[in-house]
Amino acid sequence: MASATGIPENVNALRGTGEDEPLLGRRGDASQLEGVPIYLNLWIGTAPIAQAGIWILTAIVWGAILSHQLIFFSTHPLVNSAGLLLITQAALLLQPTHTPAQKRAGTLHHFGLNGLGVSALLVGLIIIEISKRGPDHAHFESPHSILGLITYILLFIQAIIGFTQYFTPSVYGSVERARSVWKYHRMSGYVVVALGLATICAASWTTYSLYVLHIQHWAVITASVLVLVGLLPRIKLQKLGIKKDWRGRERLGS
């Protein structure tokens, strides 16, 4: 039934208002319930698809490395895949939160998991730099190395902005200004995860993978796609500054 303005009286039901509306699916498909342990956020909605993808991807890398003689360089793919695993868990954990209490708890857990993940990736960066010492080792010639460098840079910027936004908002002049950057931090976080997955996929074409590890391209690509299929549908539109009007059409919001 429509009102005098032509807008349905049950407009609130049609809008899907609130930050609990995922990109795909119905309201509540990926929202944390009150009184439910936060770790269950890792398995609601489409999260099991992402979990399957990231654990399979990590198992592929670790299985290939551990089935061969370990060398100093072996640490690089081991810790990098572990770091991406932790970062994915951090995103899955935080996505379903929507009340102030949930957001605070989710942010703290998100920070902890990301801290571990970034630390692991930093170790991976140090390992590759040590391994590439000397004039006989080329730098940034393969798609894997170029994507890896871009991912590292964006990841560390992401981590710094995420930390300062929440824990030291005065850096931005005020709490409100810090909050205004949150949506960009969220958007770039998904970009970083996608780049990390692309970097691992590109690694399957490196000389080490082709002639030593023999990692199948299709396997890492399929696992990476599963991660995105499980992760992206749980994106909360309003957390990215996108709202829907009562007809369900997407529009930018403040």
N, C-alpha and C positions, 0 to 999 in steps of 0.2 A: 504494500500500500504506500502511495506517495504522499508527501506533504505538499503544502501550498507552493513550495519552491521547486517541486518536481523531484526532490531527493527522497529515496525510500526512507520510511520511518525506522527500518531496521538497518540503517546505514552503518552503524558500528559493527554489526555482524558481517557486513559485506566488506568493510574496509580492511579488516585484519589489523586493526590498530595495535600499537604496542610493539616493543622490540622483540616479541616472541614469534614473529612471522618469518619463516625461513624463505629463502629464494625460491625453492620448490617445495611442494607439499602443503599440508594444512597447518594452521596455527597449532602449536603444541607438539608437532612432530619432532622438534628438536629443542625443547624447552625443559629446563631443569624444574622438577616439581619441588614444592616446599617439603622440607624434612627428609629429602632423599640425599644420600651421600654424594658428594661432588664427583667421586671417581666413576659413578655410573654415567656421567656425561660422555665418557669415552665409548659408550656402547648404544646410545639412543639414536633414533632416526636412521640416517644413512651411515652413521659412524662405523658399523661393522664392515662396510665395503672398504672404507678408507683403512681400517685396521688390517684387513686382509691384504690390501695392496702394500702397505708400508712394511708389514712383517715379512711378507713374501720377498719384497725387494731387498730388505736387510739380510734375509736368509740366503738369497742368491749370492750376494756379495760376500758374506761371511763364509758360506759354503765353498765358494770358489777359492777364496784366499787360504782358508784353513786346510784345503785338500792339496795344497802345494807347500813346498818348503818356505818357511817364513824368512823374510829378509827385513831389513830396516824399513824399506818402502811399504811393506805390507800394512804397517800401522795406518798409513794414509787412508786407504779405502775403508778400513775397519772403523776408525773413529769418525770418519765423515758420514758413513751410512748410519752409524749409531747417533750422531748428532742430528741428522735429518729425522730419524725416528723420534727423538725426544722433542724436537720442534713441532712435529706433526701432532704428538700427544698434547703439547701445550695448547695448540690451536683447537683441537677437539674438546679439550677440557673447558675452555673459556667460552666457546660458541654458544652453548645452551643457557648461559646465565642471563637473567633479565631483571631480578630485583636488586636493590642496592646491596643487601647482605651477600647475595650470591655473587654479584660482580666483584665485591671486595675479596671474598674468599677465592673466586676464580682467578682474579688478577694476581694474587699472591702465589697461587699454585702455578699459574702461567709463567710468572717471573722465575720461579724456582726451576721449572723444567726447561725454560728457555736458557737460563743461566748455565745449566748442565750441557745443553745442546750446543750453545755457542762456545763453551769451553772445549768441548770435544772437537768442534770444527776448527777452533784456533790451533789445537794440537795438530790437526790434519794439515793446516796451512804451514805450520813450522816444519813438519816432517817433509813436505814436498819441497820447501825452500832449501832445506839441508840437502835433500837428495839431488837437487838440481844445481848444486854448487859446481863451479868450474866452467871453463870455456867450452867443454865438449857437450854441454847440455843446453839445448835450446829452450827458450822460455816463450810461452804464450803463442805457440804455432798451431796447436790443434784446437778444434772447436771445444773440446772438453776443458782445456786450460783457460781459454778465453771466457767461457761460460762460468767456470769456477771462480775466476778473478772477479767477475761482475757480481756473482752471488755472494762472495766473501765481503765485498765492499758494501753492498746493499744490506747484508745481514748485520754487519757491525753498526752501520748507521741506524738501522731499524732497532737494534738493541739499545743503543744510546738514547734515541728519541723515546722509546717505550719506557725506559727507566726514568728519564727526567720528567716526562709528562705526568707520571703518577707520583713519584717520590719527591721531586723537586720542581713543582709547577711554577715556582717564582722565576725560574730561568726564562719563562715565556712572558713574564710580566704580571700574570695573574692566573688563578685557577681556571677562569673561564676561557682565557686564551689557550691554555694548555689543553682543555677539553675540546676546543675547536679543531685541534690537530688530530684527535683520536681517530676520526673516520679515515684520515689519510694513512695513519699508522696501520689500521686494520686492512685497508686496501693493499698497501705495499707488502704486508705480511703474506697475503695470498700470492703475490707476485714472487716473493722470495722463495716460498715453498715450491712453486711451479718451476722456477729457475733451478732450484736444487735438484728437483727430479730430472729436469732436462740435462743437467750436468752429469748425473749418474748414467742416464741413457747414452750420452755422448761418450762416456768413459768406456762403453762396451766396444767402441770403434778404435780405441787406443792400441798401440802396438803391444802393450803388456797384456791387454785383454784378448786381443786377436791371436797372439802366438803363445801365451802362457796360460791364462785363465780360461779362455774359450767360453766366455759368458755369452749366452744367446741374446741377440738384440731384441727379438720379439718378447722374450721373457721380462726384461727390465722395462720395456715400453708398456707392456700389458699391465704390469704391477703398478707403474707410475700412473697410468690412466685410471686404475681402480682407486688410487689415493685421491685423485681429483674428483672422480665421480662421487666418492663418499664425503669429501670435504666441502666442496663448493655448494651443493644444495642446502647445506645448513647455514649458509651465510644469512645473517639477519639484515634485511633491507634497510631498516631505520638506523642501524648501527653504522651503515655506510652513507648515511645522509640521504637515502632514497625512501620515499613514501609512496603509497598508492592512494589514488582517489577512490571514491565510493564505487566506481565502475571497475576497479581493479587495475587501472592503468598506472604504470610507474611514472613517477615524477621526482625531480630533485627537491630535497627539503633541506632546511637549515639544521 
